[in-house]
């Protein structure tokens, strides 16, 4: 399946065999900023521009209102959502939920990387608890739009208006 988060506040889920629409996940009150799949492909977790963390049954496209507690032991393939239990300490004091743009987790699950509005790439131990201090690196001249780990040796980041990949 393929899930696409949209600026119309919905997530669209498609079958990868023929790209037909399975359904639309409706429930966010703002545009979708990130989403992650569970390892078993049954669940999607998503963040939105108004700092919501919602959980979805991927095949039914129905929200699981108890997902934060019911899916606590779920293994997620990725950690792109900055608003999760694992990443709750990645926000500096006094900022809102929009200043950290994207997260990524390394293949071993030991580290989480974030890209933020201050042109920084930050590496944290996983899970990121409030008060944890990251190793921070500046290379972009504008906000960082996305970050991923590559082959346990590299972090790839993309910049906003500077249009760079580092």
C-alpha positions as a printed Julia matrix, in Angstrom:
166×3 Matrix{Float64}:
   0.0    0.0    0.0
   0.92   3.62  -0.47
  -0.25   6.36   1.88
  -0.2   10.01   0.82
  -0.68  12.82   3.34
  -2.4   15.83   1.82
  -2.89  19.55   2.47
  -6.65  18.89   2.47
  -6.16  17.3    5.97
  -6.65  13.74   4.7
  -4.52  10.66   4.07
  -5.19   8.71   0.89
  -4.33   4.99   0.89
  -3.78   3.15  -2.42
  -3.17  -0.48  -3.42
   0.3   -0.8   -4.9
  -0.78  -3.52  -7.38
  -3.02  -1.28  -9.49
  -2.89   2.1   -7.65
  -6.61   1.99  -6.94
  -7.83   3.99  -3.97
  -8.48   1.89  -0.86
  -9.85   4.82   1.09
  -9.42   8.2    2.68
  -8.44   8.69   6.33
 -10.49  11.66   7.56
 -10.01  13.18  11.0
  -7.1   15.62  11.08
  -7.92  19.29  11.57
  -4.93  20.57   9.61
  -2.63  19.52   6.76
  -0.64  16.29   7.1
   3.04  16.84   7.92
   4.32  13.26   8.36
   3.21   9.64   8.54
   4.71   6.28   9.44
   3.7    2.69   8.68
   3.7   -0.1   11.25
   6.01  -3.02  10.51
   3.02  -5.3    9.86
   1.45  -2.73   7.46
  -1.78  -2.67   9.48
  -1.4    0.78  11.01
  -0.48   4.33  10.05
   0.41   7.07  12.52
   0.31  10.66  11.35
   1.06  14.23  12.42
  -0.63  17.38  11.2
   0.03  21.11  11.17
  -1.96  21.59  14.38
   0.25  19.1   16.29
  -2.12  16.13  16.27
  -0.87  12.55  16.49
  -3.52  10.2   15.11
  -3.55   6.45  14.44
  -5.31   4.72  11.53
  -6.33   1.23  10.47
  -4.63   1.2    7.05
  -7.09  -1.14   5.28
 -10.28   0.39   6.67
  -8.97   3.99   6.74
 -10.6    4.37  10.15
  -9.11   6.28  13.05
  -8.18   4.34  16.17
  -8.98   6.87  18.9
  -7.19   4.66  21.47
  -4.15   4.17  19.26
  -1.69   5.96  21.55
  -2.31   3.34  24.25
  -3.42   0.31  22.19
  -0.48   0.53  19.76
   2.16   1.3   22.37
   4.22  -1.82  21.6
   3.91  -1.47  17.83
   7.11  -1.47  15.8
   7.14   1.33  13.23
   9.11   0.99   9.98
  10.08   4.66  10.08
  10.02   7.55  12.54
   9.29  10.57  10.35
   6.65  11.99  12.7
   8.2   14.47  15.16
   5.17  14.23  17.49
   5.39  10.7   18.94
   6.33   9.08  22.23
   9.85   8.34  20.91
  10.46  11.93  19.82
   8.68  14.02  22.47
  11.93  15.61  23.68
  13.15  16.83  20.28
  11.55  20.27  20.65
  13.58  23.05  22.32
  11.87  24.87  25.19
   9.5   27.64  24.22
   8.79  26.56  20.64
   5.66  25.21  19.05
   5.33  21.97  17.1
   6.19  23.48  13.73
   9.88  24.19  14.37
  11.0   20.56  13.97
  10.15  19.7   10.38
  11.01  16.03  10.06
  12.56  13.11  11.91
  14.36   9.97  10.88
  15.52   6.86  12.76
  18.65   4.87  12.02
  18.42   1.19  11.05
  19.5   -0.02  14.49
  16.9    2.11  16.28
  19.57   3.72  18.49
  19.41   7.24  17.07
  16.86   9.79  15.87
  17.79  12.7   13.63
  15.73  15.87  13.23
  15.76  18.77  10.79
  14.52  22.13  12.06
  13.74  25.75  11.23
  17.13  26.92  12.56
  19.03  25.22   9.7
  20.17  22.46  12.06
  20.45  18.7   11.79
  20.26  17.23  15.31
  21.14  13.69  16.38
  19.54  12.3   19.55
  19.64   8.98  21.36
  16.38   7.07  20.9
  13.98   7.65  22.6
  14.31  11.44  22.78
  13.32  12.45  26.31
  12.68  16.07  27.34
  15.94  17.71  28.37
  18.14  15.48  26.19
  20.82  17.43  24.33
  21.55  16.5   20.72
  24.68  16.64  18.66
  23.81  19.49  16.28
  25.24  20.38  12.9
  24.63  23.39  10.68
  25.18  23.22   6.95
  22.03  24.6    5.4
  21.44  28.32   5.0
  17.67  27.84   5.33
  15.32  25.53   7.27
  15.82  21.77   6.93
  12.85  20.1    5.25
  13.78  16.43   5.56
  16.39  14.1    7.09
  17.14  10.38   6.72
  19.87   7.96   7.76
  21.61   6.13   4.93
  23.6    2.91   5.45
  24.37   3.66   9.14
  27.17   5.98   7.97
  25.42   8.99   6.51
  22.62  11.42   7.19
  21.05  13.03   4.16
  19.25  16.34   4.64
  17.36  18.63   2.3
  17.14  22.39   2.67
  14.23  24.73   2.09
  14.94  27.86   0.12
  18.63  27.0   -0.23
  17.58  24.04  -2.42
  20.47  21.85  -1.25
  20.97  18.21  -0.4
  23.73  17.56   2.12
